Amino acid sequence: MRSGLSPGTTTSESATDDRYKWVALTNTTVGVLLATIDSSIMLIAMPDIFRGIQLDPLLPENSFYLLWMILGYLVTSSVLVVSVGRLGDLFGRVRMYNLGFAIYTFASLMLTITWMSGHAGAIWLLAWRIVQGVGGAFLVGNSGAILTDAFPAHQRGLALGINNVAGISGTFIGLVLGGLLAPVSWRLVFLISVPAGLFGAIWSYLRLRDISTRSREPIDWLGNVSFAVGLVLVMIGITSGIQPYGGHTMGWTSPVVIGSLGAGIVLLLAFAVIETRVRFPMFRLPLFRIRAFTFGTLSTFLSALGRGGLMFMLIIWLQGIWLPLHGYSFEETPLWAGIYMLPLTIGFLVAGPLSGALSDRYGARPFATGGMVGAALTFVLLELLPIDFPYWAFAGILLLNGLSMGCFASPNRAAVMNSLPIGDRGAGGGMNSTFQNSAQVFSIGIFFTLMISGLAAALPAALTSGLEAHHVPADATAAVASSPPVSVLFAAFLGYNPIEHLLGPAVIAQVPPADTAVLTGNAFFPSLIAGPFAAGLHIAFGFAIAACLIAAAASLSRGTRYVAVELATSTSSVGKAPSR
């Protein structure tokens, strides 16, 4: 490992190297950007990927692959980010960050070169997506601590703001990038990460220096295993809950869901007990004595809970209803949904660095609290939009949402990292990232559950009357009307023509040509689903409003600005830092 300074060098000494801190910022921003682009790049590319491996993702037996191709990367990152942050505290944050680039790049290459198709191809892609998520966890879990080491306290808001905005905007950049690359070749979705990962790995190895204070404490293996297995089981339960089970539209009563959630919760409770008994715990519970850390992390969790499922809802809204009604074919909608959501990214890019820099001077509380209030307002405005909205109004609300979320995210993250003693920055930053990433998975489960509940009440009757009016055979009408709402949602989400896909060519051949043209046209499905979708959407937005307002209250409770003593090296110094 290259090291320009000894492990015991303090942050205040490293801050005098003005050139190095900007090298650290640019490199870690590239790393976080790559990691978060890959968290969403498959969303738009999914139809081309499944066509490439010759597998229909909407068949019931393939729903597992569909959900875990989307969520496997995010779940892996959520589970591991605390552990890899702790490894950074023990063995060097730059060393672990470099390892992340190596794992990420190799997994991206293996995703590109698969020769298999069908179930074998899907398992190959799913397995290497999980490995890619491991690399992403190493990158995300150590980047914040590297920046906090490199920048003095009065500049961390700007640095972490830029880094955080890159991370959040990467999620939306991935949508557009996947939509552009996948139609050319689905392998390009993964291949593009290989040269970018190699560049980042070589650059970080040559230029980054490990200036953190090393911890010599042993790894809490029992805590790590109980936490990882427990969280994975909970997330499996949540993602399985939105799939149909038996005669139910969702699977919350299935033995798999109940067993996974029950076992996961038991393991997480056991983890909480373990962490109070072991000498050197993985989760540094004494950090929660720091008010700024506790309420900042709570705000992180609640804000991610409010926005995590938002992207899915907006994409389905655009792809399933708005874009087809405005002349776009269903096959075109994935790419254009990503493009039409760009105002959200622009808002993040503008507000993140600016609010981060201002929080260095005025503290995080006014910006983070105001950002969450603004985000709640945008959800109210989205509630008021008609389903077939004027785009200028939709774009304006997305821009305001991006500005609000950016105004919250950067100051809040800087405040959390500033509050951490120097020896606990990897573990504490990983804890904060775990709350954020896991909240996004929980949010997807909550949003889809609320949406499916709204659809289940009205969609079957709407499908039955619509199909019967266009001479679809009774048995086919009954089969489609009894389809789980999640199948209908995912058909639109994946860029398929929903009615054409649900009916199939054999049934369509029995329908008069004039009716076929109507059924498979751009207006029939959007008009059919608009009413039931609006009902589910209002419930989901109501939940997001509540989450954002509670996050605003938590942010307001963080207290005055708090910066940990720079010479503090462990949680033994918690509570000794100056407050101002």
Residue pairs with C-beta under 8 A, 6 or more apart in sequence:
1 92
1 94
1 95
1 98
1 210
2 205
2 206
2 208
2 209
3 92
3 94
3 209
3 210
4 20
4 209
4 211
5 13
5 14
5 209
5 210
5 211
7 92
7 210
7 212
7 213
7 214
8 213
8 214
9 211
10 213
10 422
10 566
10 567
11 148
11 149
11 150
11 152
11 211
11 422
11 566
12 152
12 566
13 211
14 20
14 21
14 149
14 150
14 209
14 211
15 21
15 150
15 151
15 152
20 150
20 209
21 150
21 151
21 155
21 159
23 207
23 208
24 146
24 147
24 150
24 151
24 208
25 147
25 150
25 151
25 159
25 162
25 163
27 200
27 203
27 204
27 207
27 208
28 97
28 143
28 146
28 147
28 163
29 143
29 162
29 163
29 166
30 196
30 199
30 200
30 203
31 97
31 100
31 101
31 139
31 140
31 143
31 200
31 204
32 139
32 140
32 143
32 163
32 166
32 167
32 170
33 166
33 167
33 169
33 170
33 173
34 104
34 136
34 139
34 170
34 193
34 196
34 197
34 200
35 77
35 104
35 135
35 136
35 139
35 140
35 167
35 170
36 136
36 140
36 166
36 167
36 168
36 170
36 171
36 174
37 170
37 171
37 173
37 174
37 177
37 193
38 73
38 104
38 108
38 132
38 136
38 174
38 193
39 73
39 74
39 77
39 136
39 170
39 171
39 174
40 170
40 171
40 172
40 174
40 175
40 178
40 311
41 174
41 175
41 177
41 178
41 189
42 49
42 69
42 70
42 73
42 129
42 178
42 189
43 70
43 174
43 175
43 178
43 315
43 334
44 174
44 175
44 176
44 178
44 179
44 182
44 334
44 335
44 337
44 338
45 178
45 179
45 181
45 182
45 186
45 189
45 334
46 57
46 66
46 69
46 70
46 494
47 182
47 331
47 334
47 494
47 495
47 496
48 182
48 183
48 186
48 189
49 69
49 125
49 182
49 186
49 189
50 56
50 57
50 66
50 494
51 186
52 117
52 185
52 186
52 187
53 114
53 116
53 117
53 118
53 121
53 122
53 125
54 117
54 118
54 121
55 62
55 65
55 117
55 118
55 119
55 121
55 122
56 62
57 63
57 65
57 66
57 490
57 494
58 66
58 487
58 490
58 491
58 494
58 496
58 501
60 244
62 122
63 243
63 486
65 119
65 122
65 123
65 126
66 490
67 239
67 242
67 243
68 126
68 239
69 122
69 125
69 126
69 129
71 235
71 239
71 441
71 444
72 126
72 129
72 130
72 133
73 129
73 130
73 132
73 133
73 136
74 133
74 437
74 440
74 441
75 133
75 232
75 235
75 441
76 130
76 133
76 134
76 136
76 137
77 133
77 136
77 137
77 140
77 437
78 231
78 235
78 434
78 437
78 438
78 440
78 441
79 137
79 227
79 228
79 231
79 232
79 235
79 434
80 133
80 134
80 137
80 138
80 141
80 228
81 137
81 140
81 141
81 430
81 433
81 434
81 437
82 141
82 227
82 282
82 283
82 427
82 430
82 431
82 433
82 434
83 141
83 224
83 227
83 228
83 282
83 430
84 96
84 100
84 137
84 138
84 141
84 142
84 430
85 141
85 142
85 145
85 426
85 427
85 428
85 429
85 430
85 431
85 433
86 219
86 220
86 282
86 426
86 427
86 430
87 96
87 219
87 426
88 95
88 96
88 97
88 141
88 142
88 145
88 212
88 426
89 145
89 212
89 214
89 215
89 423
89 424
89 425
89 426
89 427
90 214
90 215
90 216
90 217
90 219
91 214
92 210
92 212
92 214
93 142
93 145
93 146
93 149
93 210
93 212
93 426
94 142
94 146
94 204
94 208
94 209
94 210
94 212
95 210
96 138
96 141
96 142
97 138
97 139
97 142
97 143
97 146
97 204
97 208
98 201
98 204
98 205
98 208
99 138
100 135
100 136
100 137
100 138
100 139
100 141
100 142
101 135
101 138
101 139
101 197
101 200
101 201
101 204
102 135
102 201
103 131
103 132
103 134
103 135
103 138
104 132
104 135
104 136
104 138
104 139
104 193
104 197
105 135
105 193
105 194
105 197
105 198
105 201
106 131
106 135
107 128
107 129
107 131
107 132
107 134
107 135
108 132
108 190
108 191
108 193
108 194
108 197
109 190
109 191
109 194
110 128
110 131
111 125
111 128
111 129
111 132
111 190
112 187
112 190
112 191
112 194
114 121
114 124
114 125
114 128
116 124
132 193
140 167
140 433
141 426
141 429
141 430
141 433
142 426
142 429
143 163
144 160
144 163
144 413
144 417
144 425
144 429
144 432
144 433
145 212
145 417
145 425
145 426
145 429
146 208
146 212
147 156
147 159
147 160
147 163
147 417
148 156
148 160
148 417
148 418
148 420
148 425
148 429
149 211
149 212
149 422
149 425
150 159
150 211
151 159
153 418
153 563
153 566
154 360
155 360
156 360
156 414
156 417
156 418
157 355
157 356
157 357
157 358
157 359
157 360
157 364
157 410
157 411
157 414
158 353
158 356
158 357
158 360
159 356
159 414
160 356
160 410
160 413
160 414
160 417
161 352
161 353
161 354
161 355
161 356
161 357
161 359
161 409
161 410
161 411
161 413
161 414
162 352
162 353
162 356
162 410
164 352
164 356
164 409
164 410
164 413
165 348
165 349
165 351
165 352
165 353
165 356
165 406
165 409
165 410
168 348
168 352
168 405
168 406
168 409
169 345
169 348
169 349
169 352
171 311
172 311
172 338
172 341
172 342
172 344
172 345
172 348
173 345
175 311
175 315
175 337
175 338
175 341
176 335
176 338
176 339
176 342
177 192
178 189
178 334
178 338
179 334
179 335
179 336
179 337
179 338
179 339
180 335
181 188
181 189
181 192
182 188
182 189
183 335
212 422
212 425
212 426
213 422
213 423
213 569
215 423
215 570
217 279
217 280
218 280
219 282
220 274
220 275
220 278
220 280
220 281
220 282
222 274
222 278
223 271
223 274
223 275
223 278
223 281
223 282
223 283
224 282
226 267
226 268
226 270
226 271
226 274
227 267
227 268
227 271
227 282
227 283
229 264
229 267
230 263
230 264
230 265
230 266
230 267
230 268
230 270
230 271
231 264
231 268
231 438
232 264
233 260
233 261
233 263
233 264
233 267
234 260
234 261
234 264
234 265
234 268
235 264
235 438
235 441
236 256
236 260
236 264
237 256
237 257
237 258
237 259
237 260
237 261
237 264
238 261
238 441
238 442
238 444
238 445
239 441
239 444
239 445
240 251
240 254
240 256
240 257
240 260
241 250
241 251
241 252
241 254
241 257
241 445
241 449
242 250
242 251
242 445
242 448
242 449
242 452
242 486
243 250
243 251
243 484
243 486
244 250
244 251
244 484
244 486
244 487
245 251
245 252
245 253
245 254
245 257
246 253
246 254
249 452
249 456
249 484
249 485
249 486
250 449
250 452
250 453
250 484
250 486
251 257
252 449
271 283
274 281
275 281
275 282
275 283
275 285
276 285
282 427
283 427
283 431
284 424
284 427
284 428
284 431
284 571
286 571
286 574
287 293
287 294
287 420
287 424
287 427
287 428
287 431
287 571
287 574
288 294
289 574
289 575
290 419
290 420
290 562
290 564
290 574
290 575
290 577
291 557
291 558
291 559
291 562
292 415
292 416
292 418
292 419
292 558
292 559
292 561
292 562
293 416
293 419
293 420
293 428
293 432
295 554
295 555
295 557
295 558
295 559
296 364
296 368
296 412
296 413
296 415
296 416
296 419
296 432
296 555
296 558
297 416
297 431
297 432
297 435
298 435
298 551
298 554
299 368
299 372
299 408
299 412
299 551
299 552
299 554
299 555
299 558
300 412
300 413
300 416
300 432
300 435
300 436
300 439
301 435
301 436
301 438
301 439
302 372
302 439
302 547
302 548
302 550
302 551
302 554
303 372
303 375
303 405
303 408
303 409
303 412
303 547
303 548
303 551
304 435
304 436
304 437
304 439
304 440
304 443
305 439
305 440
305 442
305 443
305 446
305 547
306 375
306 379
306 443
306 543
306 544
306 545
306 547
306 548
306 551
307 375
307 405
307 443
307 544
308 439
308 440
308 441
308 442
308 443
308 444
308 447
309 443
309 444
309 445
309 446
309 447
309 448
309 540
309 544
310 443
310 447
310 544
311 341
312 444
312 447
312 448
312 493
313 447
313 451
313 537
313 540
314 337
314 341
314 398
315 337
315 338
315 341
315 493
316 489
316 492
316 493
316 533
317 387
317 533
317 537
318 333
318 336
318 337
318 340
318 341
319 330
319 333
319 334
319 337
319 492
319 493
319 495
320 333
320 489
320 492
320 493
320 498
320 525
320 526
320 529
320 533
321 387
321 388
321 492
321 526
321 529
321 530
321 533
322 387
322 388
322 389
322 526
323 332
323 333
323 336
323 337
323 340
324 330
324 333
324 522
324 523
324 525
324 526
325 388
325 522
325 523
325 526
325 527
327 522
328 336
328 522
329 522
330 492
330 495
330 496
330 497
330 498
330 522
331 495
331 497
332 495
333 492
333 495
334 494
334 495
340 391
340 394
340 395
341 398
343 395
343 396
343 398
343 399
343 402
344 398
344 399
344 401
344 402
345 402
346 399
346 402
347 398
347 399
347 400
347 401
347 402
347 403
347 404
347 405
347 406
348 402
348 403
348 405
348 406
348 409
349 402
349 406
350 402
350 403
350 406
351 371
351 402
351 403
351 404
351 405
351 406
351 407
351 410
352 406
352 407
352 409
352 410
353 410
355 367
355 371
355 406
355 407
355 408
355 410
355 411
356 410
356 411
356 414
358 367
358 411
359 367
359 368
359 410
359 411
359 414
359 415
360 414
363 411
363 415
363 560
363 561
364 411
364 412
364 414
364 415
364 555
364 558
364 561
365 415
365 555
365 556
365 558
365 559
365 560
365 561
367 407
367 408
367 410
367 411
368 407
368 408
368 411
368 412
368 415
368 555
368 558
369 552
369 555
369 556
370 404
370 407
370 408
371 404
371 405
371 406
371 407
371 408
371 409
371 411
372 404
372 408
372 548
372 549
372 551
372 552
372 555
373 404
373 548
373 549
373 552
374 400
374 401
374 403
374 404
374 407
375 401
375 404
375 405
375 408
375 548
376 544
376 545
376 548
376 549
376 552
377 400
377 404
378 397
378 398
378 400
378 401
378 404
379 401
379 541
379 544
379 545
379 548
380 541
380 545
381 397
381 400
382 397
382 541
383 538
383 541
383 542
383 545
385 393
385 394
385 397
387 530
387 533
387 534
388 530
408 551
408 555
412 555
413 432
415 558
415 561
415 562
416 428
416 429
416 432
417 425
417 428
417 429
417 432
418 562
418 563
418 564
419 562
419 563
419 564
419 577
420 428
420 429
420 564
421 564
421 565
421 568
421 569
421 570
421 571
421 573
421 574
421 577
422 564
422 566
422 567
422 568
422 569
423 568
423 569
423 570
423 571
424 570
424 571
446 543
447 540
447 543
448 486
448 489
450 536
450 539
450 540
450 543
451 485
451 489
451 533
451 536
451 537
451 539
451 540
452 484
452 485
452 486
452 489
452 536
453 536
453 539
454 532
454 533
454 535
454 536
454 537
454 538
454 539
454 540
455 485
455 488
455 489
455 529
455 532
455 533
455 535
455 536
456 485
457 532
457 535
458 531
458 532
458 535
459 485
459 488
459 529
459 532
460 481
460 482
461 481
462 528
462 529
462 531
462 532
463 477
463 480
463 481
463 483
463 528
464 477
464 478
464 481
466 524
466 528
467 476
467 477
467 480
467 481
467 519
468 474
468 477
470 511
470 515
470 518
470 519
470 524
471 511
471 512
471 515
472 480
472 503
472 507
472 511
472 515
472 519
473 507
473 510
476 503
476 507
476 510
480 499
480 502
480 503
483 502
487 502
488 498
488 502
488 529
491 498
491 501
491 502
492 498
492 525
492 529
497 520
497 525
498 525
499 519
499 520
499 524
499 525
500 508
500 519
500 520
503 519
508 516
508 519
508 520
511 519
518 524
559 579
560 579
560 580
561 579
561 580
562 577
562 578
562 579
562 580
563 577
563 578
563 580
564 573
564 577
565 573
565 576
565 577
565 578
568 576
568 577
